[in-house]
Amino acid sequence: MQYNMKMILYHNKNCSKSRECLNILSKEKVNFKVRDYMKENLTLNEIKHLIENLKSDLKEVIRDKKLFNTVDTINKVELRNHLYEFPKNMQRPIFFNGKNYFVCRPPELVKKLL
């Protein structure tokens, strides 16, 4: 998979913040791909690329903060495996601007990344 070609929104249609981010991108007429990771799971390589190129704190990529709140440093392999096994625990929305990944909370943050 080529990661540096197109902007991608990692989207969960059941999440209001993710839907809001999708609406912002659509209104801005941005050329981007929607990746519904709940419908089609991310591969281990996709998650690895996301973790390695995340511009947010690694703890921000996980929804359930209790999983890693006692650890100062997160093991990237454990995090990757956890997100692969439990995709619902990935924070959303996540936006890939063609180079880096960002947790878009609040969703309006995506405007600064264009």
PyMOL CGO cylinders between C-alpha atoms (Angstrom):
from pymol import cmd
from pymol.cgo import CYLINDER

trace = [
    CYLINDER, 0.00, 0.00, 0.00, 1.29, 3.47, -0.85, 0.3, 1, 1, 1, 1, 1, 1,
    CYLINDER, 1.29, 3.47, -0.85, 0.78, 5.86, 2.01, 0.3, 1, 1, 1, 1, 1, 1,
    CYLINDER, 0.78, 5.86, 2.01, 2.18, 9.09, 0.65, 0.3, 1, 1, 1, 1, 1, 1,
    CYLINDER, 2.18, 9.09, 0.65, -0.15, 9.51, -2.31, 0.3, 1, 1, 1, 1, 1, 1,
    CYLINDER, -0.15, 9.51, -2.31, -3.51, 10.52, -0.93, 0.3, 1, 1, 1, 1, 1, 1,
    CYLINDER, -3.51, 10.52, -0.93, -5.16, 11.95, 2.13, 0.3, 1, 1, 1, 1, 1, 1,
    CYLINDER, -5.16, 11.95, 2.13, -7.12, 9.39, 4.14, 0.3, 1, 1, 1, 1, 1, 1,
    CYLINDER, -7.12, 9.39, 4.14, -9.72, 9.73, 6.86, 0.3, 1, 1, 1, 1, 1, 1,
    CYLINDER, -9.72, 9.73, 6.86, -9.79, 6.71, 9.17, 0.3, 1, 1, 1, 1, 1, 1,
    CYLINDER, -9.79, 6.71, 9.17, -13.46, 6.76, 9.89, 0.3, 1, 1, 1, 1, 1, 1,
    CYLINDER, -13.46, 6.76, 9.89, -16.01, 5.05, 12.11, 0.3, 1, 1, 1, 1, 1, 1,
    CYLINDER, -16.01, 5.05, 12.11, -19.52, 5.90, 10.97, 0.3, 1, 1, 1, 1, 1, 1,
    CYLINDER, -19.52, 5.90, 10.97, -20.87, 5.33, 14.49, 0.3, 1, 1, 1, 1, 1, 1,
    CYLINDER, -20.87, 5.33, 14.49, -18.72, 8.11, 15.93, 0.3, 1, 1, 1, 1, 1, 1,
    CYLINDER, -18.72, 8.11, 15.93, -20.14, 11.64, 15.90, 0.3, 1, 1, 1, 1, 1, 1,
    CYLINDER, -20.14, 11.64, 15.90, -16.64, 13.23, 15.88, 0.3, 1, 1, 1, 1, 1, 1,
    CYLINDER, -16.64, 13.23, 15.88, -15.66, 11.10, 12.92, 0.3, 1, 1, 1, 1, 1, 1,
    CYLINDER, -15.66, 11.10, 12.92, -18.83, 12.04, 11.03, 0.3, 1, 1, 1, 1, 1, 1,
    CYLINDER, -18.83, 12.04, 11.03, -18.17, 15.70, 11.82, 0.3, 1, 1, 1, 1, 1, 1,
    CYLINDER, -18.17, 15.70, 11.82, -14.64, 15.44, 10.44, 0.3, 1, 1, 1, 1, 1, 1,
    CYLINDER, -14.64, 15.44, 10.44, -15.98, 13.74, 7.31, 0.3, 1, 1, 1, 1, 1, 1,
    CYLINDER, -15.98, 13.74, 7.31, -18.46, 16.60, 6.84, 0.3, 1, 1, 1, 1, 1, 1,
    CYLINDER, -18.46, 16.60, 6.84, -15.72, 19.23, 7.21, 0.3, 1, 1, 1, 1, 1, 1,
    CYLINDER, -15.72, 19.23, 7.21, -13.55, 17.53, 4.59, 0.3, 1, 1, 1, 1, 1, 1,
    CYLINDER, -13.55, 17.53, 4.59, -16.50, 17.17, 2.23, 0.3, 1, 1, 1, 1, 1, 1,
    CYLINDER, -16.50, 17.17, 2.23, -17.51, 20.84, 2.62, 0.3, 1, 1, 1, 1, 1, 1,
    CYLINDER, -17.51, 20.84, 2.62, -13.92, 21.89, 1.95, 0.3, 1, 1, 1, 1, 1, 1,
    CYLINDER, -13.92, 21.89, 1.95, -14.02, 19.79, -1.24, 0.3, 1, 1, 1, 1, 1, 1,
    CYLINDER, -14.02, 19.79, -1.24, -10.87, 17.93, -0.23, 0.3, 1, 1, 1, 1, 1, 1,
    CYLINDER, -10.87, 17.93, -0.23, -9.80, 14.99, -2.38, 0.3, 1, 1, 1, 1, 1, 1,
    CYLINDER, -9.80, 14.99, -2.38, -9.47, 12.22, 0.20, 0.3, 1, 1, 1, 1, 1, 1,
    CYLINDER, -9.47, 12.22, 0.20, -10.23, 8.57, 0.74, 0.3, 1, 1, 1, 1, 1, 1,
    CYLINDER, -10.23, 8.57, 0.74, -12.48, 7.31, 3.54, 0.3, 1, 1, 1, 1, 1, 1,
    CYLINDER, -12.48, 7.31, 3.54, -11.12, 4.23, 5.27, 0.3, 1, 1, 1, 1, 1, 1,
    CYLINDER, -11.12, 4.23, 5.27, -13.92, 2.59, 7.27, 0.3, 1, 1, 1, 1, 1, 1,
    CYLINDER, -13.92, 2.59, 7.27, -11.67, 0.52, 9.48, 0.3, 1, 1, 1, 1, 1, 1,
    CYLINDER, -11.67, 0.52, 9.48, -14.61, -1.06, 11.31, 0.3, 1, 1, 1, 1, 1, 1,
    CYLINDER, -14.61, -1.06, 11.31, -15.95, -2.46, 8.06, 0.3, 1, 1, 1, 1, 1, 1,
    CYLINDER, -15.95, -2.46, 8.06, -12.55, -3.51, 6.70, 0.3, 1, 1, 1, 1, 1, 1,
    CYLINDER, -12.55, -3.51, 6.70, -9.96, -4.05, 9.41, 0.3, 1, 1, 1, 1, 1, 1,
    CYLINDER, -9.96, -4.05, 9.41, -6.60, -2.38, 9.18, 0.3, 1, 1, 1, 1, 1, 1,
    CYLINDER, -6.60, -2.38, 9.18, -3.65, -4.65, 8.46, 0.3, 1, 1, 1, 1, 1, 1,
    CYLINDER, -3.65, -4.65, 8.46, -0.75, -4.94, 10.89, 0.3, 1, 1, 1, 1, 1, 1,
    CYLINDER, -0.75, -4.94, 10.89, 1.39, -3.02, 8.37, 0.3, 1, 1, 1, 1, 1, 1,
    CYLINDER, 1.39, -3.02, 8.37, -1.16, -0.19, 8.15, 0.3, 1, 1, 1, 1, 1, 1,
    CYLINDER, -1.16, -0.19, 8.15, -1.27, 0.09, 11.95, 0.3, 1, 1, 1, 1, 1, 1,
    CYLINDER, -1.27, 0.09, 11.95, 2.54, 0.01, 12.12, 0.3, 1, 1, 1, 1, 1, 1,
    CYLINDER, 2.54, 0.01, 12.12, 2.74, 2.85, 9.56, 0.3, 1, 1, 1, 1, 1, 1,
    CYLINDER, 2.74, 2.85, 9.56, 0.13, 4.82, 11.49, 0.3, 1, 1, 1, 1, 1, 1,
    CYLINDER, 0.13, 4.82, 11.49, 1.99, 4.42, 14.80, 0.3, 1, 1, 1, 1, 1, 1,
    CYLINDER, 1.99, 4.42, 14.80, 5.38, 5.28, 13.27, 0.3, 1, 1, 1, 1, 1, 1,
    CYLINDER, 5.38, 5.28, 13.27, 4.04, 8.43, 11.59, 0.3, 1, 1, 1, 1, 1, 1,
    CYLINDER, 4.04, 8.43, 11.59, 1.60, 9.65, 14.23, 0.3, 1, 1, 1, 1, 1, 1,
    CYLINDER, 1.60, 9.65, 14.23, 2.10, 13.30, 15.13, 0.3, 1, 1, 1, 1, 1, 1,
    CYLINDER, 2.10, 13.30, 15.13, -0.07, 13.00, 18.22, 0.3, 1, 1, 1, 1, 1, 1,
    CYLINDER, -0.07, 13.00, 18.22, 1.01, 11.37, 21.48, 0.3, 1, 1, 1, 1, 1, 1,
    CYLINDER, 1.01, 11.37, 21.48, 0.78, 7.58, 21.17, 0.3, 1, 1, 1, 1, 1, 1,
    CYLINDER, 0.78, 7.58, 21.17, -1.60, 7.53, 24.12, 0.3, 1, 1, 1, 1, 1, 1,
    CYLINDER, -1.60, 7.53, 24.12, -4.01, 9.60, 22.03, 0.3, 1, 1, 1, 1, 1, 1,
    CYLINDER, -4.01, 9.60, 22.03, -4.51, 6.81, 19.50, 0.3, 1, 1, 1, 1, 1, 1,
    CYLINDER, -4.51, 6.81, 19.50, -6.21, 4.56, 22.06, 0.3, 1, 1, 1, 1, 1, 1,
    CYLINDER, -6.21, 4.56, 22.06, -9.76, 5.23, 23.23, 0.3, 1, 1, 1, 1, 1, 1,
    CYLINDER, -9.76, 5.23, 23.23, -9.55, 3.39, 26.54, 0.3, 1, 1, 1, 1, 1, 1,
    CYLINDER, -9.55, 3.39, 26.54, -6.89, 5.35, 28.41, 0.3, 1, 1, 1, 1, 1, 1,
    CYLINDER, -6.89, 5.35, 28.41, -6.97, 2.85, 31.27, 0.3, 1, 1, 1, 1, 1, 1,
    CYLINDER, -6.97, 2.85, 31.27, -5.15, 0.34, 29.08, 0.3, 1, 1, 1, 1, 1, 1,
    CYLINDER, -5.15, 0.34, 29.08, -1.97, 2.38, 29.11, 0.3, 1, 1, 1, 1, 1, 1,
    CYLINDER, -1.97, 2.38, 29.11, -2.41, 4.97, 31.84, 0.3, 1, 1, 1, 1, 1, 1,
    CYLINDER, -2.41, 4.97, 31.84, 0.08, 3.35, 34.23, 0.3, 1, 1, 1, 1, 1, 1,
    CYLINDER, 0.08, 3.35, 34.23, 2.85, 3.18, 31.64, 0.3, 1, 1, 1, 1, 1, 1,
    CYLINDER, 2.85, 3.18, 31.64, 5.07, 6.12, 30.78, 0.3, 1, 1, 1, 1, 1, 1,
    CYLINDER, 5.07, 6.12, 30.78, 6.19, 4.61, 27.51, 0.3, 1, 1, 1, 1, 1, 1,
    CYLINDER, 6.19, 4.61, 27.51, 3.97, 2.54, 25.30, 0.3, 1, 1, 1, 1, 1, 1,
    CYLINDER, 3.97, 2.54, 25.30, 5.39, -0.50, 23.59, 0.3, 1, 1, 1, 1, 1, 1,
    CYLINDER, 5.39, -0.50, 23.59, 4.61, 0.12, 19.92, 0.3, 1, 1, 1, 1, 1, 1,
    CYLINDER, 4.61, 0.12, 19.92, 4.38, -3.59, 19.10, 0.3, 1, 1, 1, 1, 1, 1,
    CYLINDER, 4.38, -3.59, 19.10, 1.89, -4.19, 21.91, 0.3, 1, 1, 1, 1, 1, 1,
    CYLINDER, 1.89, -4.19, 21.91, -0.11, -1.16, 20.82, 0.3, 1, 1, 1, 1, 1, 1,
    CYLINDER, -0.11, -1.16, 20.82, -0.12, -2.32, 17.19, 0.3, 1, 1, 1, 1, 1, 1,
    CYLINDER, -0.12, -2.32, 17.19, -1.25, -5.81, 18.17, 0.3, 1, 1, 1, 1, 1, 1,
    CYLINDER, -1.25, -5.81, 18.17, -3.94, -4.41, 20.47, 0.3, 1, 1, 1, 1, 1, 1,
    CYLINDER, -3.94, -4.41, 20.47, -5.37, -2.15, 17.76, 0.3, 1, 1, 1, 1, 1, 1,
    CYLINDER, -5.37, -2.15, 17.76, -5.30, -5.01, 15.30, 0.3, 1, 1, 1, 1, 1, 1,
    CYLINDER, -5.30, -5.01, 15.30, -7.21, -7.28, 17.66, 0.3, 1, 1, 1, 1, 1, 1,
    CYLINDER, -7.21, -7.28, 17.66, -9.55, -4.56, 18.98, 0.3, 1, 1, 1, 1, 1, 1,
    CYLINDER, -9.55, -4.56, 18.98, -10.07, -1.95, 16.23, 0.3, 1, 1, 1, 1, 1, 1,
    CYLINDER, -10.07, -1.95, 16.23, -12.92, -0.41, 18.19, 0.3, 1, 1, 1, 1, 1, 1,
    CYLINDER, -12.92, -0.41, 18.19, -10.33, 0.83, 20.70, 0.3, 1, 1, 1, 1, 1, 1,
    CYLINDER, -10.33, 0.83, 20.70, -8.66, 3.07, 18.11, 0.3, 1, 1, 1, 1, 1, 1,
    CYLINDER, -8.66, 3.07, 18.11, -9.42, 6.72, 18.66, 0.3, 1, 1, 1, 1, 1, 1,
    CYLINDER, -9.42, 6.72, 18.66, -11.20, 8.47, 15.83, 0.3, 1, 1, 1, 1, 1, 1,
    CYLINDER, -11.20, 8.47, 15.83, -11.15, 10.27, 13.63, 0.3, 1, 1, 1, 1, 1, 1,
    CYLINDER, -11.15, 10.27, 13.63, -7.57, 9.90, 12.44, 0.3, 1, 1, 1, 1, 1, 1,
    CYLINDER, -7.57, 9.90, 12.44, -6.50, 11.88, 9.40, 0.3, 1, 1, 1, 1, 1, 1,
    CYLINDER, -6.50, 11.88, 9.40, -3.54, 11.08, 7.17, 0.3, 1, 1, 1, 1, 1, 1,
    CYLINDER, -3.54, 11.08, 7.17, -2.43, 14.17, 5.25, 0.3, 1, 1, 1, 1, 1, 1,
    CYLINDER, -2.43, 14.17, 5.25, -0.23, 12.24, 2.83, 0.3, 1, 1, 1, 1, 1, 1,
    CYLINDER, -0.23, 12.24, 2.83, 2.75, 12.24, 5.17, 0.3, 1, 1, 1, 1, 1, 1,
    CYLINDER, 2.75, 12.24, 5.17, 1.65, 12.01, 8.81, 0.3, 1, 1, 1, 1, 1, 1,
    CYLINDER, 1.65, 12.01, 8.81, -1.29, 10.86, 10.91, 0.3, 1, 1, 1, 1, 1, 1,
    CYLINDER, -1.29, 10.86, 10.91, -3.19, 13.07, 13.35, 0.3, 1, 1, 1, 1, 1, 1,
    CYLINDER, -3.19, 13.07, 13.35, -5.92, 12.35, 15.87, 0.3, 1, 1, 1, 1, 1, 1,
    CYLINDER, -5.92, 12.35, 15.87, -8.51, 15.00, 14.95, 0.3, 1, 1, 1, 1, 1, 1,
    CYLINDER, -8.51, 15.00, 14.95, -9.98, 15.86, 18.29, 0.3, 1, 1, 1, 1, 1, 1,
    CYLINDER, -9.98, 15.86, 18.29, -11.64, 18.25, 17.97, 0.3, 1, 1, 1, 1, 1, 1,
    CYLINDER, -11.64, 18.25, 17.97, -12.67, 17.49, 14.38, 0.3, 1, 1, 1, 1, 1, 1,
    CYLINDER, -12.67, 17.49, 14.38, -12.01, 21.11, 13.32, 0.3, 1, 1, 1, 1, 1, 1,
    CYLINDER, -12.01, 21.11, 13.32, -8.30, 20.36, 13.67, 0.3, 1, 1, 1, 1, 1, 1,
    CYLINDER, -8.30, 20.36, 13.67, -8.46, 18.76, 10.23, 0.3, 1, 1, 1, 1, 1, 1,
    CYLINDER, -8.46, 18.76, 10.23, -8.75, 22.23, 8.62, 0.3, 1, 1, 1, 1, 1, 1,
    CYLINDER, -8.75, 22.23, 8.62, -5.24, 23.09, 9.86, 0.3, 1, 1, 1, 1, 1, 1,
    CYLINDER, -5.24, 23.09, 9.86, -3.85, 19.90, 8.32, 0.3, 1, 1, 1, 1, 1, 1,
    CYLINDER, -3.85, 19.90, 8.32, -4.95, 20.63, 4.76, 0.3, 1, 1, 1, 1, 1, 1,
]
cmd.load_cgo(trace, "trace")
